[in-house]
Each structure stands twice: as structure tokens, then as C-alpha cells.
Amino acid sequence: MHSNWMSNILKYNYTSRQNHYTLYIKNMNLIIEFIHEHILAIDFAMFVLIWFVQLIAYPVFRNVSERDFQDWHPKYCRRISYFVLPLMTAQLFEAAAACFFIGGSLILSKAILVVSAWLITFFISAPIHQKLKVMGKNCKAIDRLISTNWYRTVIWTLILLFSFLNY
């Protein structure tokens, strides 16, 4: 009698975990499918955003007074991250999934570009922003931010091109 009771509990726990795992897999499949179906729009959004930043937002840094820069720059960084981070995360997730499920040289090349954009963002651009946050307005740092951002601008333009070619 004790073994039946224990067997039923173990069977229930196994089935419950199995159902939870199956639900998790189905949800992940839906997320991957949703991102994959919308990746052209996501890549286009990053393309527009990076060109806006390169041609409008970063050059405006030079025109903000030193007094206002200390308050304005952290607000800019916080607010732009609400747009940039979800898009970058979706790109990275889709690039990894496409490499795994689809493959091919175009997909792999796009994934390398996506990873490159992440590396430049977090190892070049983010430290410059941190320096500006700590030091305040610094024209040399702003100029470096603008010049190094051209790498990301070209990369995200190529990502959109590759996405369009793959579409």
C-alpha cells in the first residue's frame, strides 16, 4: 500500500514536471517564432535608431551646456536604453536561434555582425558614456563617441541588408 502511494506521488511529480517542461518549450518556440517572423522590422528599427543617434543625438551632445550636461546625459542614457536593449536582445536571440535552426553563411555572417555590435556597444560605447556620466561634458569623449559609433552604424546597416536578403 505504501509503495502505491509513493509511486503515485512520484508519477504525479514526474508528469507535472514533464508538463511544465513541455509548456516551457512551447512558449520558447512561440517567442522564437515571433521574433523570427518580425526580425526584419526589428532590424529596421535598429537601423533607424542608430542613424538617428549618429546624425542627431550624439552631435547634440556638443551643444548641451556643461551645467545641463550632468543632468541631461544620464536621462538620455536611461531613456534610450528602453528602446535599444529590447531590440538588441531580440536581435541576439534571433541570430542564435537562426544559426541553430536554419544555418547558412548569410545567417552566420549576420550573427557575427550582431555579436560585433554587442561587443562594440558594451566595450567601447558604454565606457565612453560612463566617462561622460562621471566627468560631465568632455568634448574629446563626445568626439570619440561619435567617431566610434560609425562602426555600429555600418554594422546595423549591414544587419538590415542581410536581414532583407534573407527575407
C-alpha positions as CSV (number, residue, x, y, z in Angstrom):
1,M,0.0,0.0,0.0
2,H,2.8,2.4,0.9
3,S,4.6,1.7,-2.4
4,N,1.4,2.5,-4.4
5,W,1.0,5.8,-2.6
6,M,4.7,6.7,-3.1
7,S,4.5,5.5,-6.7
8,N,1.5,7.8,-7.4
9,I,3.3,10.8,-5.9
10,L,6.4,10.2,-7.9
11,K,4.3,9.6,-11.1
12,Y,2.4,12.9,-10.4
13,N,5.6,14.8,-9.8
14,Y,7.2,13.4,-13.0
15,T,4.1,14.2,-15.1
16,S,3.8,17.7,-13.6
17,R,7.5,18.5,-14.3
18,Q,7.1,17.0,-17.8
19,N,4.1,19.2,-18.5
20,H,5.8,22.2,-17.1
21,Y,8.8,21.5,-19.3
22,T,6.6,20.9,-22.4
23,L,4.8,24.2,-21.7
24,Y,8.2,26.0,-21.3
25,I,9.3,24.6,-24.7
26,K,6.1,25.6,-26.4
27,N,6.4,29.1,-25.0
28,M,10.0,29.3,-26.1
29,N,9.0,28.1,-29.6
30,L,6.4,30.8,-29.8
31,I,8.9,33.5,-28.7
32,I,11.5,32.3,-31.2
33,E,8.9,32.1,-34.0
34,F,7.5,35.6,-33.1
35,I,11.0,37.2,-33.2
36,H,12.0,35.4,-36.4
37,E,8.8,36.5,-38.1
38,H,9.4,40.1,-37.1
39,I,13.2,40.3,-37.4
40,L,13.1,42.5,-40.5
41,A,11.0,45.1,-38.5
42,I,13.4,44.7,-35.5
43,D,16.5,45.2,-37.7
44,F,14.8,48.2,-39.4
45,A,14.1,49.7,-36.0
46,M,17.7,49.4,-35.0
47,F,18.8,50.8,-38.4
48,V,16.6,53.9,-37.9
49,L,17.6,54.3,-34.3
50,I,21.4,54.1,-34.9
51,W,21.2,56.6,-37.7
52,F,19.2,58.9,-35.6
53,V,21.8,58.6,-32.8
54,Q,24.7,59.0,-35.2
55,L,23.4,62.0,-37.1
56,I,21.2,63.8,-34.5
57,A,21.5,62.6,-30.9
58,Y,25.3,62.4,-30.4
59,P,26.1,65.6,-32.2
60,V,23.6,67.4,-30.0
61,F,25.9,66.4,-27.0
62,R,28.3,69.1,-28.2
63,N,25.5,71.8,-27.9
64,V,24.4,71.0,-24.4
65,S,25.9,73.4,-21.8
66,E,28.3,72.0,-19.3
67,R,25.9,72.8,-16.5
68,D,23.0,71.0,-18.1
69,F,25.0,68.1,-19.4
70,Q,25.5,66.5,-16.0
71,D,21.7,66.2,-15.6
72,W,20.7,65.6,-19.2
73,H,23.2,62.8,-20.2
74,P,22.1,60.2,-17.6
75,K,18.5,60.8,-18.6
76,Y,19.4,60.4,-22.2
77,C,21.2,57.1,-21.5
78,R,18.4,55.7,-19.4
79,R,15.7,56.7,-21.9
80,I,17.4,55.4,-25.0
81,S,18.1,52.1,-23.3
82,Y,14.4,51.4,-23.1
83,F,14.4,51.3,-26.9
84,V,17.9,49.9,-27.6
85,L,18.2,47.0,-25.2
86,P,15.0,45.1,-26.2
87,L,15.8,45.5,-29.8
88,M,19.4,44.3,-29.3
89,T,18.3,41.4,-27.2
90,A,15.8,40.3,-29.8
91,Q,18.5,40.5,-32.5
92,L,20.9,38.4,-30.4
93,F,18.2,35.8,-29.6
94,E,17.1,35.6,-33.2
95,A,20.6,35.4,-34.5
96,A,21.5,32.5,-32.2
97,A,18.2,30.7,-33.0
98,A,18.7,31.2,-36.7
99,C,22.2,29.8,-36.6
100,F,20.9,26.7,-34.7
101,F,17.7,26.1,-36.6
102,I,18.4,27.4,-40.1
103,G,22.2,27.8,-40.7
104,G,23.9,29.0,-43.7
105,S,26.7,31.6,-44.5
106,L,24.3,34.6,-44.6
107,I,22.8,33.7,-41.2
108,L,26.2,33.1,-39.7
109,S,27.5,36.4,-41.1
110,K,24.6,38.3,-39.7
111,A,25.1,36.6,-36.3
112,I,28.8,37.7,-36.3
113,L,27.6,41.3,-37.0
114,V,25.1,41.2,-34.2
115,V,27.7,39.9,-31.8
116,S,30.1,42.6,-33.0
117,A,27.5,45.3,-32.4
118,W,27.1,44.0,-28.8
119,L,30.9,44.0,-28.2
120,I,31.4,47.5,-29.6
121,T,28.4,48.7,-27.6
122,F,29.5,47.3,-24.2
123,F,33.3,47.6,-24.6
124,I,33.6,50.9,-26.4
125,S,30.4,53.0,-26.3
126,A,29.2,52.2,-22.8
127,P,32.5,53.0,-21.2
128,I,32.6,56.4,-23.0
129,H,29.1,57.1,-21.7
130,Q,30.2,56.1,-18.2
131,K,33.2,58.5,-18.5
132,L,30.8,61.3,-19.6
133,K,28.5,60.4,-16.7
134,V,31.4,60.7,-14.2
135,M,33.3,63.6,-15.7
136,G,30.5,65.6,-17.2
137,K,30.8,67.2,-20.6
138,N,34.0,66.3,-22.3
139,C,34.4,67.3,-26.0
140,K,37.1,64.7,-26.6
141,A,35.0,61.9,-25.2
142,I,32.0,63.1,-27.2
143,D,34.1,63.2,-30.4
144,R,35.3,59.7,-29.7
145,L,31.8,58.5,-29.1
146,I,30.7,59.9,-32.4
147,S,33.7,58.5,-34.4
148,T,33.5,55.0,-32.8
149,N,29.7,54.9,-33.3
150,W,30.3,54.8,-37.0
151,Y,31.3,51.2,-36.6
152,R,27.9,50.4,-35.1
153,T,26.1,52.4,-37.7
154,V,27.8,50.5,-40.5
155,I,27.2,47.2,-38.7
156,W,23.5,47.8,-38.1
157,T,23.1,48.9,-41.7
158,L,24.7,45.6,-42.9
159,I,22.5,43.7,-40.4
160,L,19.4,45.2,-42.1
161,L,20.8,44.4,-45.5
162,F,21.5,40.8,-44.6
163,S,18.1,40.5,-43.0
164,F,16.5,41.9,-46.2
165,L,18.5,39.4,-48.3
166,N,17.4,36.6,-46.1
167,Y,13.7,37.6,-46.2
